[in-house]
Amino acid sequence: MTKPTYPAVGDGVTERLACCIPHCRRTFRNDKKLTPWSKGSEVICGKHYRMAPPALIDRDRQLRRLCRKADKLAPTTANAKLNRRLVVWQWQCFARIKYAVTERAAGIA
């Protein structure tokens, strides 16, 4: 019997998700409720996340706090637009972190 290579896929949904940084072998399991990862999900392990520039980490944390606050607001059209914008900004920040960490892990920057 051979060990599965991750990310393993079962029933069309990923059961474990690998760190998105190349050559990192860390994987993440589903949450305790066993909610499956959605297709297209990306995760950075803690080791690589801490390699990101402090300014990007601070911005990411700020956007996460704002997203949590926006989720608690009353569901109006203006708040929905704000929440969508915050999610887009958060993904853009994640992309910048991923780019910076990938270069740093590869020894380019």
LUMDOTI-311896 format. One record per residue: x, y, z of N, C-alpha, C in turn; residue in three letters. Coordinates in Angstrom, 2 decimals, decimal comma. Last residue first. Layout:
n.east / n.north / n.up / ca.east / ca.north / ca.up / c.east / c.north / c.up / code
X / Y / Z / X / Y / Z / X / Y / Z / ALA
...
This chain:
n.east / n.north / n.up / ca.east / ca.north / ca.up / c.east / c.north / c.up / code
14,80 / 36,94 / -3,94 / 14,77 / 38,28 / -3,32 / 15,24 / 38,24 / -1,90 / ALA
15,45 / 34,30 / -4,55 / 15,54 / 35,33 / -5,59 / 15,61 / 36,71 / -4,96 / ILE
15,08 / 32,11 / -2,96 / 16,35 / 32,79 / -2,88 / 16,54 / 33,87 / -3,91 / GLY
12,68 / 30,94 / -2,70 / 13,51 / 30,45 / -3,79 / 14,88 / 31,10 / -3,79 / ALA
11,60 / 32,42 / -0,65 / 11,87 / 31,00 / -0,40 / 12,78 / 30,42 / -1,48 / ALA
11,27 / 34,88 / -1,98 / 12,21 / 34,78 / -0,85 / 12,57 / 33,31 / -0,56 / ARG
9,37 / 34,28 / -3,91 / 10,68 / 34,76 / -4,31 / 11,69 / 34,58 / -3,19 / GLU
7,27 / 33,50 / -2,23 / 7,77 / 32,56 / -3,22 / 9,17 / 32,99 / -3,67 / THR
6,80 / 35,87 / -0,81 / 7,32 / 34,70 / -0,09 / 7,89 / 33,68 / -1,07 / VAL
5,81 / 37,57 / -2,82 / 7,01 / 37,94 / -2,07 / 7,63 / 36,72 / -1,39 / ALA
3,52 / 36,11 / -3,69 / 4,59 / 36,46 / -4,64 / 5,89 / 36,74 / -3,89 / TYR
2,01 / 36,01 / -1,31 / 2,43 / 34,77 / -1,97 / 3,60 / 35,04 / -2,92 / LYS
1,55 / 38,74 / -0,91 / 2,30 / 37,97 / 0,08 / 2,84 / 36,70 / -0,56 / ILE
0,01 / 39,30 / -3,18 / 1,29 / 39,99 / -2,98 / 2,17 / 39,22 / -1,99 / ARG
-2,20 / 37,67 / -2,66 / -1,40 / 37,43 / -3,87 / -0,03 / 38,10 / -3,75 / ALA
-3,18 / 38,87 / -0,35 / -2,70 / 37,49 / -0,29 / -1,81 / 37,18 / -1,49 / PHE
-3,99 / 41,30 / -1,46 / -2,92 / 41,30 / -0,47 / -2,33 / 39,90 / -0,34 / CYS
-6,06 / 40,36 / -3,04 / -4,93 / 41,02 / -3,68 / -3,73 / 41,05 / -2,74 / GLN
-7,77 / 39,41 / -1,05 / -7,17 / 38,46 / -1,99 / -5,99 / 39,07 / -2,73 / TRP
-8,42 / 41,87 / 0,16 / -7,74 / 40,84 / 0,95 / -7,09 / 39,81 / 0,03 / GLN
-9,73 / 43,17 / -1,89 / -8,47 / 43,73 / -1,39 / -7,69 / 42,69 / -0,60 / TRP
-11,98 / 41,49 / -2,05 / -11,08 / 41,63 / -3,21 / -9,73 / 42,16 / -2,75 / VAL
-13,09 / 41,95 / 0,48 / -12,66 / 40,60 / 0,11 / -11,70 / 40,65 / -1,07 / VAL
-13,71 / 44,67 / 0,28 / -12,74 / 44,21 / 1,28 / -12,21 / 42,82 / 0,94 / LEU
-15,68 / 44,63 / -1,71 / -14,41 / 45,33 / -1,95 / -13,33 / 44,85 / -0,98 / ARG
-17,67 / 43,19 / -0,35 / -17,09 / 42,65 / -1,58 / -15,74 / 43,29 / -1,89 / ARG
-18,22 / 45,02 / 1,73 / -17,69 / 43,69 / 2,04 / -17,05 / 43,05 / 0,81 / ASN
-19,25 / 47,18 / 0,29 / -18,04 / 47,34 / 1,09 / -17,40 / 45,99 / 1,36 / LEU
-21,56 / 45,98 / -0,73 / -20,54 / 46,47 / -1,65 / -19,20 / 46,63 / -0,93 / LYS
-22,90 / 45,51 / 1,67 / -22,55 / 44,37 / 0,81 / -21,46 / 44,78 / -0,18 / ALA
-23,32 / 48,09 / 2,58 / -22,45 / 47,20 / 3,35 / -22,02 / 45,99 / 2,53 / ASN
-25,10 / 49,00 / 0,62 / -23,81 / 49,67 / 0,80 / -22,83 / 48,77 / 1,55 / ALA
-27,28 / 47,28 / 1,02 / -26,58 / 47,27 / -0,25 / -25,19 / 47,89 / -0,11 / THR
-27,14 / 45,67 / 4,27 / -27,66 / 46,66 / 3,33 / -26,83 / 46,60 / 2,05 / THR
-27,23 / 43,93 / 6,91 / -27,13 / 43,58 / 5,48 / -27,83 / 44,59 / 4,57 / PRO
-25,26 / 45,51 / 9,45 / -26,58 / 45,16 / 8,92 / -26,48 / 44,90 / 7,42 / ALA
-22,05 / 44,01 / 10,26 / -22,93 / 45,13 / 9,92 / -24,26 / 44,63 / 9,38 / LEU
-20,40 / 41,85 / 10,50 / -21,32 / 42,10 / 11,62 / -22,29 / 43,24 / 11,32 / LYS
-18,77 / 41,93 / 8,31 / -19,72 / 40,82 / 8,40 / -20,76 / 41,06 / 9,49 / ASP
-17,13 / 44,08 / 8,93 / -18,13 / 44,25 / 7,88 / -19,17 / 43,13 / 7,91 / ALA
-15,45 / 42,91 / 10,85 / -16,36 / 43,99 / 11,24 / -17,48 / 44,17 / 10,22 / LYS
-14,08 / 41,08 / 9,22 / -14,89 / 40,59 / 10,35 / -15,88 / 41,65 / 10,81 / ARG
-12,83 / 42,89 / 7,47 / -13,79 / 41,91 / 6,94 / -14,68 / 41,37 / 8,06 / CYS
-11,11 / 44,22 / 9,25 / -12,18 / 44,96 / 8,59 / -13,24 / 44,03 / 8,02 / LEU
-9,38 / 42,09 / 9,89 / -10,20 / 42,73 / 10,94 / -11,37 / 43,48 / 10,32 / ARG
-8,25 / 41,64 / 7,36 / -9,02 / 40,58 / 8,02 / -9,92 / 41,15 / 9,12 / ARG
-6,91 / 44,06 / 6,96 / -8,03 / 43,71 / 6,08 / -8,88 / 42,59 / 6,69 / LEU
-4,96 / 43,87 / 8,98 / -5,91 / 44,98 / 8,99 / -7,14 / 44,64 / 8,13 / GLN
-3,53 / 41,63 / 8,11 / -4,26 / 41,58 / 9,39 / -5,31 / 42,68 / 9,47 / ARG
-2,48 / 42,69 / 5,73 / -3,34 / 41,51 / 5,70 / -4,17 / 41,42 / 6,99 / ASP
-0,88 / 44,76 / 6,73 / -2,01 / 45,08 / 5,86 / -3,00 / 43,92 / 5,80 / ARG
1,03 / 43,25 / 8,15 / 0,18 / 44,22 / 8,86 / -1,05 / 44,57 / 8,04 / ASP
2,17 / 41,85 / 6,02 / 1,49 / 41,10 / 7,09 / 0,56 / 42,03 / 7,85 / ILE
3,30 / 43,96 / 4,58 / 2,24 / 43,16 / 3,97 / 1,47 / 42,36 / 5,02 / LEU
5,20 / 44,87 / 6,43 / 4,16 / 45,78 / 5,96 / 3,00 / 45,01 / 5,34 / ALA
6,98 / 42,67 / 6,76 / 6,07 / 43,07 / 7,85 / 4,94 / 44,01 / 7,40 / PRO
7,12 / 40,32 / 4,06 / 7,50 / 41,63 / 4,61 / 6,49 / 42,07 / 5,67 / PRO
7,07 / 36,81 / 4,99 / 6,56 / 37,95 / 4,22 / 7,03 / 39,26 / 4,85 / ALA
7,69 / 34,77 / 6,67 / 8,77 / 35,26 / 5,79 / 8,35 / 36,49 / 4,99 / MET
5,37 / 33,96 / 7,85 / 6,25 / 34,84 / 8,64 / 7,43 / 35,36 / 7,83 / ARG
4,46 / 32,23 / 5,88 / 3,72 / 33,48 / 6,13 / 4,60 / 34,47 / 6,90 / TYR
6,14 / 30,02 / 6,14 / 6,30 / 30,90 / 4,99 / 5,57 / 32,23 / 5,18 / HIS
5,21 / 29,01 / 8,61 / 6,65 / 29,24 / 8,38 / 6,85 / 30,23 / 7,23 / LYS
2,46 / 28,65 / 8,21 / 2,94 / 29,67 / 9,12 / 4,40 / 30,02 / 8,91 / GLY
1,56 / 28,20 / 4,72 / 1,86 / 27,70 / 6,06 / 2,46 / 28,83 / 6,90 / CYS
-1,11 / 29,40 / 2,87 / 0,33 / 29,54 / 3,12 / 0,57 / 29,06 / 4,54 / ILE
-3,50 / 28,12 / 0,60 / -3,10 / 28,35 / 1,99 / -1,59 / 28,50 / 2,02 / VAL
-6,30 / 28,31 / -1,57 / -4,86 / 28,37 / -1,38 / -4,56 / 28,71 / 0,07 / GLU
-8,88 / 26,83 / -3,54 / -8,40 / 27,35 / -2,26 / -6,88 / 27,32 / -2,22 / SER
-9,86 / 25,59 / -5,77 / -9,21 / 26,87 / -5,96 / -8,71 / 27,50 / -4,67 / GLY
-12,70 / 24,17 / -4,27 / -11,72 / 24,13 / -5,35 / -11,15 / 25,53 / -5,56 / LYS
-12,81 / 24,21 / -0,68 / -13,41 / 24,46 / -1,98 / -12,32 / 24,44 / -3,04 / SER
-12,43 / 21,64 / 1,68 / -11,85 / 22,79 / 1,01 / -12,54 / 22,98 / -0,32 / TRP
-15,25 / 20,60 / 3,69 / -14,22 / 20,37 / 2,67 / -13,68 / 21,68 / 2,11 / PRO
-15,55 / 20,47 / 7,11 / -15,98 / 21,24 / 5,95 / -14,91 / 21,09 / 4,87 / THR
-15,18 / 19,18 / 9,53 / -14,90 / 18,46 / 8,27 / -15,51 / 19,15 / 7,06 / LEU
-15,17 / 20,56 / 11,78 / -16,50 / 20,19 / 11,28 / -16,40 / 19,39 / 9,99 / LYS
-12,52 / 21,22 / 12,05 / -13,06 / 20,17 / 12,92 / -14,45 / 19,72 / 12,51 / LYS
-11,35 / 21,65 / 8,60 / -11,60 / 22,10 / 9,96 / -12,26 / 20,97 / 10,77 / ASP
-8,98 / 19,53 / 6,84 / -10,24 / 20,26 / 6,95 / -10,40 / 20,75 / 8,38 / ASN
-5,41 / 20,07 / 7,01 / -6,61 / 19,24 / 6,97 / -7,84 / 20,14 / 7,00 / ARG
-2,62 / 20,94 / 5,07 / -3,62 / 21,37 / 6,04 / -4,84 / 20,49 / 5,89 / PHE
0,92 / 20,36 / 4,73 / -0,46 / 20,26 / 4,28 / -1,39 / 20,64 / 5,42 / THR
4,21 / 21,01 / 3,57 / 3,21 / 21,10 / 4,63 / 1,81 / 21,06 / 4,04 / ARG
6,27 / 21,07 / 1,78 / 5,53 / 19,82 / 1,89 / 4,47 / 19,86 / 2,99 / ARG
7,27 / 23,26 / -0,68 / 6,88 / 23,16 / 0,73 / 5,97 / 21,95 / 0,84 / CYS
7,70 / 23,54 / -3,38 / 8,62 / 22,69 / -2,64 / 8,35 / 22,67 / -1,13 / HIS
6,04 / 26,70 / -3,65 / 6,66 / 25,53 / -4,27 / 7,68 / 24,86 / -3,34 / PRO
3,32 / 27,51 / -1,58 / 4,70 / 27,84 / -1,92 / 5,38 / 26,59 / -2,50 / ILE
0,87 / 26,70 / -0,70 / 0,96 / 27,13 / -2,09 / 2,38 / 27,52 / -2,51 / CYS
0,54 / 23,66 / 1,10 / 0,99 / 25,05 / 1,10 / 1,24 / 25,47 / -0,34 / CYS
-2,24 / 21,51 / 0,26 / -0,81 / 21,78 / 0,42 / -0,55 / 23,28 / 0,46 / ALA
-4,98 / 20,13 / 1,89 / -4,53 / 21,18 / 1,00 / -3,07 / 21,48 / 1,29 / LEU
-7,13 / 17,33 / 1,85 / -6,00 / 18,03 / 2,44 / -5,49 / 19,02 / 1,41 / ARG
-9,40 / 16,95 / 0,27 / -9,44 / 16,59 / 1,68 / -8,31 / 17,27 / 2,44 / GLU
-11,20 / 18,57 / -2,28 / -9,91 / 18,32 / -1,68 / -10,05 / 18,04 / -0,19 / THR
-13,71 / 16,88 / -4,06 / -13,39 / 17,95 / -3,13 / -12,07 / 17,60 / -2,44 / VAL
-14,38 / 14,66 / -5,55 / -14,34 / 15,96 / -6,23 / -13,98 / 17,12 / -5,34 / GLY
-14,06 / 12,48 / -3,86 / -15,41 / 12,91 / -4,24 / -15,42 / 14,30 / -4,84 / ASP
-10,93 / 13,61 / -2,93 / -11,93 / 12,58 / -2,74 / -13,31 / 13,14 / -3,04 / GLY
-7,53 / 14,10 / -3,37 / -8,86 / 14,52 / -3,80 / -9,81 / 13,35 / -3,60 / VAL
-4,71 / 15,39 / -1,69 / -5,53 / 14,23 / -2,06 / -6,93 / 14,71 / -2,39 / ALA
-2,03 / 17,40 / -2,57 / -3,38 / 17,34 / -2,05 / -4,16 / 16,15 / -2,59 / PRO
-0,33 / 14,40 / -1,51 / -1,27 / 15,49 / -1,24 / -1,05 / 16,61 / -2,22 / TYR
-0,37 / 10,99 / -2,15 / 0,32 / 12,25 / -2,34 / -0,70 / 13,36 / -2,18 / THR
-0,71 / 8,24 / 0,13 / -1,27 / 9,18 / -0,86 / -0,39 / 10,41 / -0,98 / PRO
1,53 / 5,46 / 0,21 / 0,97 / 6,63 / 0,87 / 0,39 / 7,57 / -0,19 / LYS
0,63 / 2,17 / -0,89 / 1,43 / 3,38 / -0,98 / 0,73 / 4,52 / -0,27 / THR
0,85 / -1,18 / 0,00 / 0,00 / 0,00 / 0,00 / 0,89 / 1,24 / 0,00 / MET
